[in-house]
Amino acid sequence: MNKNRLFGALCLLAAMMTSISGVSAAEKDDANTKTEPPATAKSVKELQDDFLKLKFGMFIHYNMATYKGVQWVAGYPSPAEFNPGGKVDTDTWADAAVSADMKYAVLTAKHVGGFCLWDSKYTTYDIMHPDCPYKQDLVAQFIKSFKSRGLKVGLYYCWRHPGFGDPNNYKVLPPECDPASHSMKEQIDFQKKQIAELVEKYPDVFYIWIDGIDDKVMPAEEAGEFINSLRRVRPNLIASSNWWDWGKKGTPYADIAVKEMRHFPEGNTAPGETCWCLEEGWFWKEGAGPKPARQVVDLLTMVNSRNSNFLLNVGPDKYGKFDEARVKVLAEVGKLRDPTGTADRPK
């Protein structure tokens, strides 16, 4: 057989194989490049139901405000001020959560100060800044510690709401998107990119806690489209929204409605989460003491009866530690909830 006949025979054989399979090599390549959600992706209703089964979680407010001794940071403090004096023992945070029989935790990855606890590609105003003595990915540490103990992990991100007012006061966003020099559209685009970065960078995150996002920032339809875009990366991700307006807190906007230190009304049917402080404020304050364990359990019981999870905030001190009094109360909460110590705990 000469070369021309051999080439023709091979082409005929390839065509026959394509006919049998019904799919060309090019079509297979196209199929492989498509990014479809996995078959296990759940509906929003299923995600909400799963979320409410968790009942009890830990909120952790730890960021630049811890070192400034305030609840809201103004301006741009030097990254050098974020200095716990050594590695933060996030394992002890997770152990404290397990002792209270919590099932998940949420860390303030970026709060009002604009300082980011992860190495963000969109800013240098983060934990890896040359002037920051810590230089370790605290978000990754948090996730590793809690996941290793069987707890689910979420991340808090503070949105810059128009209600913050003077852009020279509470910045909220890093210097690369300083609100004093960037439009609302630029701010929204920047925040969307950072939240998407968190979802892409940390695949174990099941929950994004968005503070200050409501219809004054963007229409609900746009917010829903944004959350759905995140779910194309993490199909079983769930998101909450915390309204700026205190009168509207608890009104559904994202997947999970949020109340701050207030109960949902009796008979509430909206999947919710109620966050409360173990201490006086969200961030650690020297001399502030924790609530008694009995009060925490009573709040938890009431919150859960109103179709809501209870997210209890515990603020680490300047060394990144929970003080002994808070650790003791959390352990007592666990004992009050399960006096026999036989309840299922995260593995």
ZALUM-767219 format. One record per residue (C-alpha): x negated, y negated, z negated. Coordinates in steps of 0.2 Angstrom, whole numbers, plus 5000, padded with zeros to 4 digits. Layout:
BEGIN
XYZ;...
***
This chain:
BEGIN
500050005000;499349835005;499249684993;500849605001;501849754999;501249784982;501749604977;503449624985;503749784975;503349694959;504449554962;505949674966;505549764950;505649604940;507249554948;508049724944;507449704926;508249534924;509849594932;509949734919;509549624904;510549474910;509349354903;507849274912;506149244903;506549054905;508249074897;507449174883;506149024880;507648904880;508549004867;507049014856;506848824856;508648794850;508848764831;510448834826;510948844808;510749024801;512249134800;512249124781;512648934781;514048894769;515548774771;515548614761;516948694751;515948844747;514448734742;515548634730;516248784722;514448854720;513948694712;515348684700;514848864694;513148794687;514048694674;512548614665;510948534671;509548424666;509248244673;507448184671;507148004672;505247984674;504447854684;503647684684;505047614672;504347744659;502747644658;503547464659;504747504644;506247454655;507747534663;507447434679;505747394686;505647214694;504347184707;502947294712;501947354697;500147414700;500147604703;498747604690;500047594677;500747764681;499547854669;500048004658;498248024653;498148204660;499248334670;501048324666;501648484658;503248514669;503248694663;503848634646;505248524654;505848684662;505648784646;506748654637;508048664650;508148854649;508248844630;509848744632;510548864645;510448734659;510548804677;509748664687;508848494686;508648334695;507048224695;506948034699;505848054715;506147864718;506947744706;507247564706;505447524706;505147594723;503747704717;503747874724;503248034714;502748124730;501448084744;502648004756;502047974774;503147814774;502247714760;500547714751;501547654735;501647824728;500847954716;499347974728;498947784729;497047754727;497347654711;498547784703;497547894691;498748044692;498548084711;499548244710;501248284718;502348274704;503948324714;503048484719;502548524701;504348494695;505048614708;503748744705;504048744686;505948754687;506048874701;504848994692;506149004678;507549034689;508348854689;508948764704;508148594709;508748434715;508048264718;508648084714;508347944727;508947764723;509747674737;509447484739;511247424737;511747234741;512247224723;510447214718;510447034723;508846934724;507647044735;506146964726;506747034709;507247214710;506347284725;506947464725;506047504741;504147524744;503147374750;503247444768;505047404768;505147254756;506947194756;506247014755;505647034773;506747174780;508547184786;509847294779;509747404795;507847424793;508147464775;509447594779;508347674792;506847684780;507847764766;508647894778;506847934784;506247954766;507648064761;507448174776;505648184772;506048254755;507248384762;505948434775;504448434763;505248534749;506348674756;506848734738;507848574735;509748624735;510348454730;510048264734;510748144721;510947974730;511147824718;511947664724;512647734741;514447674745;515447584758;514547424755;512947504761;513747604776;515447674781;515947844774;515847914791;514047864794;513547924777;514448094781;513448104797;511848074788;512148214775;512648324790;510948284798;510048344782;511048504783;510448544800;508748554792;509348634775;511048714779;511648744761;511048574755;512348474744;512348284741;513148174728;513547984729;513547864714;514547704718;513847534713;515547474707;515947544690;517747544694;517547664708;516347784700;517047954702;517947914718;517448054731;516247984744;514948124747;515048304743;515048274724;515848124715;514848054701;515347974684;514147894672;514447914654;516347924657;517448064659;518448114675;520348094672;521248244666;521848354680;520448294691;520248404707;518748314715;517148414713;516148304701;514648284690;514648174674;512948114669;512548064651;510948014641;510348124627;509547964621;510047774622;509547744640;508947834655;507147804653;506147844637;506147714624;505047714609;505947744593;507547804602;508247964595;509348104603;511148144601;511548284589;511748454597;513548474592;513948304601;513148374617;514048534617;515748444614;515348324629;514948474640;516548564635;517548404640;516648374656;516748554662;518648554658;518848404671;518148504686;516348424684;514648484680;513748394665;512048324670;511148274653;509648154655;508048184645;506748054647;504848104646;503747984636;502247894643;501248064642;502548154652;503148244637;504848284629;504548234610;504948374597;506648304592;507348314609;506648494612;507348544596;509148474600;509048564617;508648724609;510148704596;511248664611;510848834618;511148924602;512848834599;513348894617;512749064614;512549104595;512149294599;510749244612;511449374624;512049264638;511249274654;509749154656;508849104671;507549244676;
***
